[in-house]
Amino acid sequence: MKSLRHAVALLVPALFALCAGVAFLVFSIGRRVVTPAARAADTEILAVDTGAQTIELARTPDTELPGRYGLFTTGTYGYVKLGAILSSDAKQVRRKLLTQVDSGARIDRPAGFNGWYYSSPTELHLPWEPVLIGSPAGPCPAWLFPAESSTWVIQIHGRGATRAECLRAVPVLRSMGLPNLVVSYRNDGEAPRSRGGSYALGATEWQDVDAAISYALRHGAERVVLMGWSMGGAIALQAAVSSANRLAIAGLVLDSPVVDWRTVLRFQARETGIIDPLPTLAMNALSSPLTARISGAEEAIPFDRLDMVARAEELAVPILILHSDDDGFVPVDSSRALAEARPDIVTMPHFTVARHTKIWNYDQTDWNAAITAWLRENRFSASE
């Protein structure tokens, strides 16, 4: 009996420590999901040749992609543009620099590869003006690219990004005569910060987009098309089913969208070596009013409400989904499931290789053609 009591005395603290460790991991995973992240350095600059205007990057699934891209850097330049691949091997990729880098410039080795390409609206050489959208979160800055149509496109960037992510789409949309309102939303680093400063994964951010729809309707729009990138797709979908202005929403364009967060978060967890039940426990913690705050959320995350495959019957407008089979960050499965659930309203052309939100960069011709054809088919272009 004495030995049993001794064993129990040793076991209880061990079990407590194990439970505490699991809880710490679960809450840490949840916090990572809803906390706006700093821009990641996901590659390394190996060399810059200012004479030839070339740059060598560590090879990754992104840096080896053909096309035009952007690179966040530190030192003399904060951002440079990249062009064609000139050579590569198993460890490095040598690309053409499309930003003039002067001799003697200091460029640090850590860098962040991205598909934005344009970093400022001035680079498009199109008329534009800065505007402020009065939303429940406060004044949210936006860029307005005017055009003649009464059908406006409202663009919504993704998680960890800013409005600049959306600039790639402005030229093709404006070529169809459509005004573009490129918006920010709470906690994205440009719009006001909410009390807790965390993402709600679309569950509250759609309210800022609803305010943008109201702004458009007050300034000449008769209907709007929402275009969402990545998490911006989740926000657009929530606006489509929740907005007081939803009757003015005539269509959705979704690039690499989050259609169901559970699928995305389980995929991302597996990619980083986190296995069940930890991702499920983290989502349960985020969705519970009792533990959401401990997990970093301001309020419980309503994952059921954010699952737009399950809510597919509530969608009522034409939807264009642009999603690469090889996304690598937001798996294409839920986009396909939504297309299968609603073939009457969803158009989903096939793209591959391009990875996450980089179809424009990899295959601008077919990306533009898909958008143009869909706009014409649904009589959204100014000429229709």
Secondary structure as the mmCIF struct_conf table of DSSP 4:
data_model
#
loop_
_struct_conf.conf_type_id
_struct_conf.id
_struct_conf.beg_label_comp_id
_struct_conf.beg_label_asym_id
_struct_conf.beg_label_seq_id
_struct_conf.end_label_comp_id
_struct_conf.end_label_asym_id
_struct_conf.end_label_seq_id
HELX_RH_AL_P HELX_RH_AL_P1 LYS A 2 VAL A 34
BEND BEND1 THR A 35 THR A 35
HELX_LH_PP_P HELX_LH_PP_P1 PRO A 36 ALA A 40
STRN STRN1 THR A 43 ASP A 49
TURN_TY1_P TURN_TY1_P1 THR A 50 GLN A 53
STRN STRN2 THR A 54 ALA A 58
TURN_TY1_P TURN_TY1_P2 PRO A 61 GLU A 64
BEND BEND2 GLY A 67 GLY A 67
STRN STRN3 TYR A 69 PHE A 72
STRN STRN4 GLY A 75 GLY A 75
BEND BEND3 THR A 76 THR A 76
BEND BEND4 GLY A 78 GLY A 78
STRN STRN5 TYR A 79 SER A 88
BEND BEND5 ALA A 90 LYS A 91
STRN STRN6 GLN A 92 LEU A 97
BEND BEND6 LEU A 98 THR A 99
TURN_TY1_P TURN_TY1_P3 SER A 103 GLY A 104
STRN STRN7 ILE A 107 ILE A 107
BEND BEND7 ARG A 109 ARG A 109
STRN STRN8 PRO A 110 ASN A 114
BEND BEND8 GLY A 115 GLY A 115
BEND BEND9 SER A 120 SER A 120
HELX_RH_3T_P HELX_RH_3T_P1 PRO A 121 LEU A 124
TURN_TY1_P TURN_TY1_P4 HIS A 125 HIS A 125
BEND BEND10 LEU A 126 LEU A 126
STRN STRN9 GLU A 129 SER A 135
TURN_TY1_P TURN_TY1_P5 PRO A 136 ALA A 137
STRN STRN10 GLY A 138 PHE A 145
BEND BEND11 GLU A 148 GLU A 148
BEND BEND12 SER A 150 SER A 150
STRN STRN11 THR A 151 ILE A 156
TURN_TY1_P TURN_TY1_P6 ARG A 159 GLY A 160
HELX_RH_3T_P HELX_RH_3T_P2 ARG A 163 ALA A 169
HELX_RH_AL_P HELX_RH_AL_P2 VAL A 170 SER A 175
TURN_TY1_P TURN_TY1_P7 MET A 176 GLY A 177
STRN STRN12 ASN A 180 VAL A 183
TURN_TY1_P TURN_TY1_P8 ARG A 186 ASN A 187
BEND BEND13 ASP A 188 ALA A 191
HELX_LH_PP_P HELX_LH_PP_P2 PRO A 192 ARG A 193
BEND BEND14 ARG A 195 GLY A 196
TURN_TY1_P TURN_TY1_P9 LEU A 201 GLU A 205
HELX_RH_AL_P HELX_RH_AL_P3 TRP A 206 ARG A 218
TURN_TY1_P TURN_TY1_P10 HIS A 219 GLY A 220
BEND BEND15 GLU A 222 GLU A 222
STRN STRN13 ARG A 223 TRP A 229
TURN_TY1_P TURN_TY1_P11 SER A 230 SER A 230
HELX_RH_AL_P HELX_RH_AL_P4 MET A 231 SER A 242
TURN_TY1_P TURN_TY1_P12 ALA A 244 ASN A 245
HELX_RH_3T_P HELX_RH_3T_P3 ARG A 246 ALA A 248
STRN STRN14 ILE A 249 ASP A 255
BEND BEND16 SER A 256 SER A 256
BEND BEND17 VAL A 259 VAL A 259
HELX_RH_AL_P HELX_RH_AL_P5 TRP A 261 GLU A 271
TURN_TY1_P TURN_TY1_P13 THR A 272 GLY A 273
TURN_TY1_P TURN_TY1_P14 ASP A 276 PRO A 277
HELX_RH_AL_P HELX_RH_AL_P6 LEU A 278 SER A 287
TURN_TY1_P TURN_TY1_P15 PRO A 289 GLY A 296
BEND BEND18 GLU A 298 GLU A 299
HELX_RH_AL_P HELX_RH_AL_P7 PHE A 303 LEU A 306
TURN_TY1_P TURN_TY1_P16 MET A 308 ARG A 311
HELX_RH_3T_P HELX_RH_3T_P4 ALA A 312 GLU A 314
BEND BEND19 VAL A 317 VAL A 317
STRN STRN15 ILE A 319 LEU A 322
STRN STRN16 SER A 324 SER A 324
TURN_TY1_P TURN_TY1_P17 ASP A 325 ASP A 326
BEND BEND20 GLY A 328 VAL A 330
TURN_TY1_P TURN_TY1_P18 VAL A 332 VAL A 332
HELX_RH_AL_P HELX_RH_AL_P8 ASP A 333 ALA A 341
TURN_TY1_P TURN_TY1_P19 PRO A 343 ILE A 345
STRN STRN17 VAL A 346 THR A 347
STRN STRN18 PHE A 351 PHE A 351
BEND BEND21 VAL A 353 VAL A 353
TURN_TY1_P TURN_TY1_P20 HIS A 356 THR A 357
HELX_RH_AL_P HELX_RH_AL_P9 ILE A 359 TYR A 362
HELX_RH_AL_P HELX_RH_AL_P10 GLN A 364 GLU A 377
TURN_TY1_P TURN_TY1_P21 ASN A 378 ARG A 379
BEND BEND22 SER A 381 SER A 381
TURN_TY1_P TURN_TY1_P22 ALA A 382 SER A 383
#
